């Protein structure tokens, strides 16, 4: 009852708006989207949906399915053009940029396929909290490749396609978010499915008509507000990775995003939470490498290589200790704790190079190249996001 009383002014306003407006659901949807998302403008939104005749009679879930379908078609067309460009491109750096573009569009198509199924079933998005918004995927393709082309004073290919994809994907994502119920936990969801039919509220035909007349407005006004917190926290990952990629072009934005996606907690974590997650992932990686080193030592017969492996084991054991200390410093959220975390993370970052140096001095190939490269990237992210939290050291 308290919730109903709190929402009653909003419901009254929305009912009044619905009764006095002759605008279609499509127009109301576009007005709401344009009002809540700076990346979406009303005229484009209307034209976007008018490309499909079904939009004229679709409800909000139907519009979401249409938006996903249109955006998916655009992504599919662009993916084909990227494939054609790759087949004719000989320059190595250009090939790499196009490869990244191809991978990200293929990923986006898979995401949109899942969203289309959910929207068609009227269930809303089951993936929005765990996956990057599709406009950010497109932004990375454009921004990441733009860095490479600016350096050579060349023109970025597919500019028009990227710009169009950003706009259409913004609409699709915004609608998916709007029709998605707040995340209340899997236990609640299971409980809801077990409610007997006999206990469900029965609606009269008049009640159903009233609900249908203003449900799009309630969905777009109320649910967007309810999901805004999750969306804004998820965007912290993309902001952190954008900042990271700016100073670590060799590792890049795509790797950073994939790194955080490996932990579901990243979608709802604050900045301190992201730093803690980065350290946790790096710690697990260091422990795994230490175990592999121990196994390699047991089977190694060459004394010099065995000594190198022993040194690698020591630096990775030390890295695990440093990472554990960093986790404590981040958890404290204190200025001193964060500074200490940055210090020990900087020490952990040296582990891969120290390990590789031993094999380089022997003039032999290291059996830990892959592990060292991976940990170097992971620990660089952990250090970067933690450094962003740490206050600068005051000089006297």
N, C-alpha and C positions, 0 to 999 in steps of 0.2 A: 504493500500500500504506500509506503514511504517513497518507493521508487516511482510508482505511478503518479503520486502528487508532485514529485520533482520534475517528472517529464511532461506533466499536463500542459504547462504553458507552451512547450515546444510542439506538442501534439496539436493543441488548439491553433497555434499559428500555422502549422503545416496544413491542417484541415481547412482553415480559412483560405490559405493560398490555393489549395487544390480546388475549392469550390468557386473561387473567383477567377481562376485562370483557365483559358481554353487551350493552353499550350500542350503539346503532345508530351508523352513520356520522354521521347528522344530529346526534345527541346529543353525540358526541365532537367534531364540528366546532364546535358551539355552545359547548361547554366551553372549547375551545381559543381561540375568538374572544373569549369573555368574559374569559378569563384574560390575553389579550394586548392588549385594547382596552377602555379605561375607558368608552368611549361605548356599548359593547354589553353588555347583561346577558343572562344565560342564559335566563330564562323568556321574555323577549321574543323572543329568537332562535329558540327552539323554536316559539313561536306563529307567528312570521313564516313559517317554512318549512312549518308544518302547514297553512297556507292553500292550499298546492298538494299534491295527492295524490301527485304524482310524487316529492316529497321523500323519501318513505318508502323508495324503492328506488334513489335516486340516489347516485352516487359524488360525490367532491369537485368534479369538474368540472361534474357535473350540478347540484349545489347552487349553484355559482357562476352557471350559466346561469339557474337559477330565480330566484336573488336579483336578478340584473340585470333579468329580465323583470318581476318584481313591482315593483321600484323604478321601472322605466320606465313601467309602468302607472300608478303613483301620480303620477309627474311629469306624465304626459300628462293625467290627470284634473285636476291642479292648474292646468296650463297652460290648460285649457278654462275653468276657473273664473276665472282671471285675465283671460282674454279677455272674459268676460261682465261682470266688474267694470269693465273699461276702457270698454266700450261704454256703460255707464250713469254713468260718473264724469265730472263736469264740472270739478272743481277741478284746476288745472294741476299743482301739486306732487304731488298724489295720482296723476295720470295718469303723471307721470314715474317715480314709484316703481313703478307697475304695469308700465310699459313695460320698465324694467330687469328686473323679475321675469320678465316674459314672455320677454325675450331670453335670460336665463340658463337658464330652464327649457327653452327650445327647444335651446340649446346642450347642456344636460345630456342631453336625449333623444337627440341625435346621438351624443354620447359613449357613452351606454349601448347604443345600437344597434350600434356597432362592437364594444363589449365583449361583447355577446351573441353576435355572430358568432364571435369568438375563443373564447369559452367553449364554444360548441356544438361547435367543431372540436377542443376539448381543447388549444388552444394557449396559453391564459392570455392576459394582457393584453399588447397591443403598444403601448399608449398610456399606461400608468400613470405612466411617468417624465416624460412631456412635458405631461400635462394636469393641471389642478388636481383634487384629490379632490372628488368630488361633494358630500360633506358641507360642504366649505368654500364651494362655490357656493351651497348653500342658506343657510349661515350669513351670507354676504354679503347675500343678499336680505333676510333677517330683520333683521340688525344695521344694514345701510345704511338700510333704510326705517324702522327703529325710531327712528333719530336724527331723522328728519323728523317722526314722529308725536309723539315726546316733547316736541318744541318747541311743538306745538299742543295738547298734553294730550289727544290722541286715541288710540283703540285701534287697534293694528296689525291689519289684516285678515289672514286666512289663517294665524293663529298655529298652530292645530292642524295644518294641512297642512304647514307648515314643520317643526314638531317631528317629525311622523311621517316626513317625507321624510329628515330628518337621520338618524334611527335606521335606517331601511331602507337608505339609501344607505351608511351606515357598514358594514353587514353586507356589502353587495354589493362595496364597494371592498376591504374586508379580505380577502374570499375571492379576488377577482381578484388582489390582491397575493400571496396565499398560493400560488396555482397558477402564478404567473408565474416562469419561470426567471430567474436572475441575468443582468443585461445584460453580455454578454461581448464585444460588438462585432460588427459586421456581417460581418467577415472570417471569424470563427469560425463564425457562423451558416451562411454559404455553404459552408464546409468540411464542416460536419456534414451538410448535405443531399447532399453528394457521396460520402458513405461507402457503398460497395457493400453490397447486402443480404447477400452471402456473409460479410462480416466482422462482422455484427451478432451479439451474444450470443444464443444460443438458450436459451430458458427452458423447463424441463419443466413439465407441468401443475401439479405440486406447488409448484414455485418460483413460478409465476404466482399460485397461491392464497395463498401466504405474502405475496407482494408486495402483492396486492390487500387482504389483511387488515390490513396496517399502513401502506399508502401514504398514506392520508389523514392519519394522525398524523405521519408523517415530513414530508409537505408542510406541514402547519400548524405544526409545531414548528421544522423546519430552514429552510424557505424564508422564513418570516416573519423569522427572525433574519438571513438573508442579504440580504433586501431592506430591512431596517430602516434601514440607513445612507442609501440612496437616498431613502427616504420622509422621513426626518428632515431631510435637506438640502432636499428639495423644499418642506417646510413652512416653511423660512426665507423663501421668497418671500411666503407668505401672512401670516406674522408681520410681515415688513417692510411689506407693503401695508396691513395692518391699522393699524400704527403711523402710516404715512404718511397714510392716510385720516382718522385722528383729528384731524390738524392741517391737512389740506387737503381739506375736505369739498367744495370747488368742483371738485376734480379727481376725487377718489373712489377707492374700492377697485377697482372693476371696471376702470377705465382702467389703474391700476397693475399689476393682474394681466395684462391684455392686453399692456401694455408689456413686461413681462419674458418673457411667452410668445413674443414675437417672436424671442427668442434661445434656442435649445435648451439652451445651457449653463446657463441659469438653474436647471434642474431639479436639477442636481448641484452647484451653486456654493455656496461658503461665503459669509459676510457680505462679505468682501473681494472675492470673485468677483462678487457681485451689484453692488457699487459699481462695479467695473471694467466690467461689462456695461452698467450704466446710463450711464456716461460714454461708452462706445463707441457705443451707440445714439444718444445726444445728439450726438456728434461727427459721425456719418454724416448726421444730420438737418441739422446746421448747415452741413456742406459742400454738401449738396443745395440748401439755401436760398441759399447764396452763389452757386451756379451759376445758379440761376433768376434771381437779382438781376442777374447779369451779362448774361443773355439779355434781360431786360426793359430794361436800360440801352441795349443795342444797338438796340432797336426804338423807344425813347422819343424823341419829338421836342420835348416841352415841357421847357424848361431847368430850371424849378423842380422838376418831378417827377423829372427826371434827377438833379438834385442830391440830392434825398431818397433816391433809389435808391443813389446813390454813398455816402451816409452809412450806409445800411443794409448795403451791401456791406462797408464798413469795420468796422462793429460785429460782423458775423457772421464776418469773417476773424479779428477779435480773439477772438471766442468760441471759434473752432476752436483758436487758440493756447492759450487758457486751458484748454480741455478736454484738450488734449494734455499740458499741465503737470499737470493733475489726475490723469490716467492714470498719470503717473510717480510722483506722490506716493502714490497708492493702492498701486501695485506695490511701493513701498518698505516699506510696512506699518510705517513708523516714525512716532512721534508728530509730529515736525516735518513729515514728508512729508504726513501726513494733514491737519494744520492748514493747510499751504500749499494742499492740494487744496480744502479748504473755502473758503479765501479766493478762489481763482481761479474756483471754481464760482459763488460769489456774484456775481462780476463778470460771468460769462457769462450769468447769469440776467437781467441787465438789458438784454441785446441786443434782445429783442422790443419792450419798451416804448420804448427809444430809437429804434428804427426807426419804430414807429407814431407817436411824438410828432411827427416831421417832417411826416408827412402830415396829422396833426390841425392843426398850425399853418398848413398851407396851406388847410385847410378842404376837403380832398379825400379821397375814399375810397382806402384803401391797397390795392394789389394783392397784399399779402403777409399779409393778415389770417389766413388759414388756417395758413400756415407759422409765423407769429409765435405763434399760440395753441398750436400743436403743440409747438414748441420750448420755449415757456414751461412746459408741463406736463412735458415730458421732462427739462428741466434742473432743475426743482423736485424730481423724483424722485431724480435723480443727486445733488443737493445734500443731500437728506434722508438717503439711505442712507449717504452718505459722512460726514455730520455725526455719525451714530450711531456711527461707528467712531473718530472723532477725540476724543481726551481733552480735557477742558475746559482752557482757558487758566488757568494759576495766577496769581492776583493777589497782589501783595506789600503 
